[in-house]
Amino acid sequence: MSSISILHRSCLRLGLLPFSPLRARATTLRLPLPLPQPRRHLHLPRRSAMSSAASRLSHIAAATGGGGGAAGESNESPPAASAATQEDDGLSSGDMGYRLPPKEIQDIVDAPPLPVLSFSPNKDKILFLKRRALPPLSDIAKPEEKLAGLRIDGNSNTRSRMSFYTGISIHKLLDDGTLGPEKEVHGYPVGARINFVTWSQDGRHISFSIRVDEEDSKSGKLRVWIADVESGEARPLFKSPEIYLNAIFDSFVWVNDCTLLVCTIPATRGDPPHKPSVPSGPKIQSNESKNVVQARTFQDLLKDEYDAKLFDYYATSQLVLASLDGTVKPIGPPAIYTSVDPSPDDKYIMLSSIHRPYSYIVPCGRFPKKVELWTVDGKFIRELCDLPLAEDIPITMSSVRKGKRSINWRPDKPSMLYWVETQDGGDAKVEVSPRDIVYMENAEPINGEHPEILHKLDLRYAGTSWCDESLALVYESWFKTRKIRTWVLSPDKKDVSPRVLFDRSSEDVYSDPGSPMMRRTVMGTYVIAKIKKEDGNIYVLLNGMGATPEGNIPFLDLFDINTGSKERIWESDREKYYETVVALMSDKTDGELLLDQLKILTSKESKTENTQYYLQTWPEKNQVKITNFPHPYPQLASLYKEMIRYQRKDGVQLTANLYLPPGYDSSKDGPLPCLVWSYPGEFKSKDAAGQVRGSPNEFPGIGATSPLLWLARGFVILSGPTIPIIGEGDEEANDRYVEQLVTSAEAAVEEVVKRGVAHPDKIAVGGHSYGAFMTANLLAHAPHLFCCGIARSGAYNRTLTPFGFQNEDRTLWEATNTYVEMSPFMSANKIKKPILLIHGEQDNNSGTLTMQSDRFFNALKGHGALSRLVILPFESHGYSARESIMHVLWETDRWLQNYCVNGTSKVDSVSEADSKNKTLSASGGSAAREGLNPEELSSLPRSLLW
């Protein structure tokens, strides 16, 4: 199964747009899938106690004042399980050591992560890619360059903070569906860090990068290795030890069974540019031409010419064609190649690169972009486009870059390109028809051929799923209306007119018909699978999440494209289990697949049983279990989970996942302390906002900073209560943000109190990022609901993000009242309940600069609010280091014990008299942080763990 099928399914389920099909060959897939990956193998990650985020810390500030807590609160010390004493509770400002949370939380977080699975192109072998647990702080404390929206590890010449695998083992998938014995890949250095694992097209070899820490603790550069799948023996690809991988953007790709195209560090590169000790002049930006340039609050941008030279130095690659027999051949000149994409027939390579002039206000994804066509043996064919700097993309949703975009190979043709061009200048506010045009063209046009129009669209192009000359599905969408439309085309049959297959709202998950499943071709690409029944009729397979008022019930339908009729051939269990179709396994030949030979890979889980994978074969639909992963946190195996439904006072239906700790007995234990953890979402209709998303039978995955960890501490957890912010018709959702936020929270609290499981005076609220923004607003505008709050990595002053945030695309000057009223910073004087602020010192997310928490804390402290600010050194928007995560958990547990369980409002170890004699630092380093230049990670394609 290709990533496009699962991606379309998940995107439609989440109200997002489907992506275009795979750019080349087979699939690289991890679940949940962020982007379609253009390679020829299938990756399946395992849910585990390990989170993708991590953290660090050290600078801490605290403020206390009158009126911060409820009446009758007592001065209690932190829980005994923490290492703190009353005298050393970390309440004073300044630096302190990292702390550990209670052992019952530590044990869950430190549980060994389960492996990632990667299927061979022929689906007859599986790689088990082994991982380590949380990285140490020393890993993310290594020096990094912040350039053009990227963070670069200069020692290894790759993105900084990369996750990695620690080992690779190979299993054969036997004819009966079971796994053969494990075979370890061997021969590489002990302790090597493994990345970019990819299968050769014939499945006989795997390629990967190796990185070994040097003695001085600096990360070594990456080298490309090859392993023979049959023997498991690994060796370097290059005979010369001085050829290193440049993985700033793309890394390497198989162009045939025995040859790779590799992005290498140019051999003649030399030392990094030297930073001038004295600047040559002032830093100047000018807009004397009066251009209208609006941009979100990007971070890590280029600041001067020295930064630009440093970016050139690290990002420039020399492409090298390397054969397994040791032959090496340079391809093209050195350049900043952002992607290398072979044609399906392996005759051509599409090379994308960026070049000067650069920008100081947008990340590298908007730098000038050139796309060229070369032969696989190094002959330049032609330039496809050279797009100028794109600083002026409007902030309005559905706005795009001018010129050719989404240039890809047709997966059903040997070497045909397709792309899309905007007709509205990229500005979603411009009314024009058509808005986008999709074109096709041969790699080398013959006799002056011009590009052929495939389809004209009135909405914004959102991707294509290809099948053959008679069938393709083209998607278009529009954010403002949430409309999504699917067209049926016959790409090479001009006498067949395009027609609409589906026309629906992306928010309406109940109407989602599913996405077509894909099969692998002999060229290694992925196209829509056609299924043939005994009666000779041809169908496609639609794989859907099956959203219903009772929760998701995934399905697999045979769908007749011509008549619209469908037949359900598989459906998830409804009572106990949650099952999904993960991949099509019977796709080894071209042409139609016979239904009675169908084979699929499914996943299966329940509230108490973690995910396992199964093979199902037709016609008997026999099911064979192929994995037996242990429970990642057996101490919580008997937790109680229920998807609850309740109603907001305006009639909007709401849902949440209610978790009760193992062994809870309402008659004996009564109402417990409760933690509510959520994240608001915007909708255009009440009906869509009230639809049920998710399944009551899904296994509760617990990440390293998950609120579910506090089940082990005896808390009730209300996870993900829906907080819809609705703007129907011409109404903007955020114009009634606070009102809808409060009424949603009131409904959630009323429900858990009514059920008798949550103590009404011991309900805490928390969230990350936009959830932190939510938390601060609730403490300001609904203090009657919550006893305290925990806000991680949030933005609290919307005037600091004047050109839009989240899904708000009006500027501060267009919606001044909305920006001000939504900002909890402006209501800091209203916050009387204890609030814990946590933020990564190196937050690179657009809008959530670390100074957001610094300044919010200063505002709270200025009004005497009981508050605490924890800044995590080296951490970004999500937290990754074990020391940081453990300390975040310690801080959170201490806060919950003091201000939720025990209900105190006074600082534990600092007397009121003492606090008057102390000058408290705002954050122990805010001045340096506030001087950071804005930046955001580039949107260019990037895989960090393949």
Buried (B, 14 or more C-beta within 10 A) or exposed (E): BBBBBBBBBBBBBBBBBBBBBBBBBBBBBBBEBEBBBBBBBBBBBBBBBBBEBBBBBBBBBBBBBEEBBBEEBEBBBBBEBBBBEEEEBBBBBEEBEBBBBBEBBBBBBBBBBBBBBBBBBBBBBBBBBBBBBBBEBEBBEBEBBBBBBBBBBBBBBBBBBBBBBBBBBBBBBEEEBEBEEEBEBEBBEEEBBBBBBBBBBBBBBBBBBBBBBEEEEEBBBBBBBBBBBEEBEBEBBBEEEEBBBBBBBBBBBBBBBBBBBBBBBBBEBEEEBEEEEEEEEEEEEEEEEEEEEBBBBBBBBBBBBBBBBBBBBBBBBBBBBBBBEEEBEBBBEBBBBBBBBBBBBBBBBBBBBBBEEBBBBBBBBBBBBBBBBBBBEEEEBEEBBBBBBBBBBBBBBBBBBBBBBBBBBBBBBBBBBBBBBBBBBBBBEBEEEBBBBBBBBBBEEEEEEEBBEBBEBBBBBBBBBBBBEEBBBBBBBBBEEBBBBBBBBBBBEEEEEBEEBBEBBBBBBEBBBBBBBBBBBEBBBBBBBBBBBEEEBBBBBBBBBBBBEEBBBBBBBBBBBEEEEBEEBBBBEBEEBBBBBBBBBBBBEBEBBBBEEBBBBBBBBBBBBBBBBBBBBBEEEEEBEBBEBEEBBEBBEEBBBBBBBBEBEEEBBBBBBBBBBEEBEEEEBEBBBBBBBBBBBBBBBBBBBBBBBBBBBBBBBBBBBBBBBBBBBBBBBBBBBBBBBBBEEEEBBBBBBBEBBBBBBBBBBBBBBEBEBBBBBBBBBBBBBBBBBBBBBBBBBBBEBBBBBBBBBBBBBBEBBBBBBBBBBBBBEEBEEBBBBBBBBBBBEEBBBBBBBBBBBBBBBBBBBBBBBBBBBBBBBEBBBBBBBBBBBBBBBBBBBBBBBBBBBBBBBBBBBBBBBBBBBBBBBBEEEEBEEEEBBBBBBBEEBEEBBBBBBBEBBBBEBB
